[in-house]
Amino acid sequence: MDAKRIVSFLPSATELLYELGAEDRLVGVTHECFYPEQARTKPRVINSVFDAEKMTSLQIDQKISALAREGKDVFVVQEENLKKANPDLIIAQGTCAVCSAYTNEVNTALNILDKKPDVEVLDPHTIDDILSSVSIVAKRIGKESEGQKLVESLKKRIDFVKNKNFKMRPKVLCIEWVEPFFTSGHWIPQMVEIAGGINLVSTVGQHSQRMTINEVEKANPDIIIMMPCGFDTKRTANECAMVLQNDQRWQSLWAVKSNKVFAVDANSYFSKPSIRTITGIEILAKIIHPEEFAALLIPDDAFRQI
């Protein structure tokens, strides 16, 4: 039976439910569900235990590390809102405990609710997994035909980029955190390859990992793309200026000296396993091969040179 009352524990699922035309069934979201704009009006059933908006990347890393050491959660379930939502389906994720509500929050929710809902756990690590998630959710909520059309349209956009005859492929290093450095894992390496680059350091489908400046120097990228998880373009550019502008080893990198360092809107197009990662592929294509994709339209302020 199709779910009539759905709670989303992750922003990418919230986006997808709107895209599939099921927003009227969405009765609870997280504090990070800002897209589309209407999602802000839905009751919040998940909040963060700290406000990261005015913290630096180092402060955020220190806070999350401290919570992990103390065995505390990053997210908290809003009990009253969840009870009022009374869902028959919760959509959650198993990809990253730092990025969105995870196993602990699902278990807490199930303990709170008298009527136990079904739980659909999405665990995407690649672009192919993200497309599969669309089909899984669409089938789960009785929107199979809409899901199929959406997947087909996304695949066409991917193929448009992937099928370009690239004469050369620059070496690209994507960095997911500024202080300390983290590699960009999961679906990001695949996005780079589709967009006509050679991905450095990280591996398709694998978790992001801490990375040293030694590894950056050894990789010697032609292009560096800064995409700290959850940051937009402006915040990324500001953070990089604050942390890296006086770092001599950073300034001596070929990509930096060649003005080939870019900040992107990671929060919208890269950090989450959402259908907007396909827009992220198009953004990477514009960065890596600006002449070949000069006519390709992308959102305003999706990236900037820094």
Secondary structure by P-SEA (a helix, b strand, c coil): ccccbbbbccaaaaaaaaaaccccccccccccccccccccccccccccccccccccaaaaaaaaaaaaaacccccccaaaaaaaacccbbbbbcccccccccaaaaaaaaaaccbbbbbbbbbbccaaaaaaaaaaaaaaacaaaaaaaaaaaaaaaaaaaaacccccccbbbbbcccccccccccaaaaaaaaaccccccccccccbbbbcaaaaaaacccbbbbbcccccaaaaaaaaaacccccccccccccccccccccccccccccccccaaaaaaaaaaaaacccccccccccccccccc
